[in-house]
Amino acid sequence: NVFAIEIHRDIVARLTREASELGIKNMHPLWGDIEIAGGSKLGDESMNFVILSNILFQIEDKQGCLQEVKRVLKSDGRILVVDWSESFGGMGPRPESVLRKETAEALCAKFGFSVLTDTLPAGEHHYAILFKKSTNT
């Protein structure tokens, strides 16, 4: 099963409708706030894999988000972080909002995630880093 956590209720409704129209039965959009403990509404250590795609640059409480990811991720679970590497031509985040790759790696390390690879293709203006949750965190 895939759980899409979204803070905007209208987007949750749209995702639910579109999944139904497409006959997708294993995708479950949920309203939640990934910046607070328990905000995803997922159980402790219930997920094998978490994707944070184009989200870290725009949330205020990055540490709260990563704490929630750590809570829901099983031991030896994986987290994929994809985010903007730059702002360009009016696209992407404001330059001051870009979360540098090195900063993302350091932030994730603080929560016990170790880099498995940081060379995944993510396009010209993004980076992608695959982390593993340490078994002893």
Buried (B, 14 or more C-beta within 10 A) or exposed (E): EEBBBBEEEEEBEEBBEEBEEEEEEEBBBBBBBBBEEEBBEBEEBEBEEBBBEEBBBEBEBBEBBBBBBBBBBBEEBBBBBBBBBBBEEEEBBEEEEBBBBEEBBEBBEEBBBEEEEBEBEBEEBBBBBBBBBBEEE
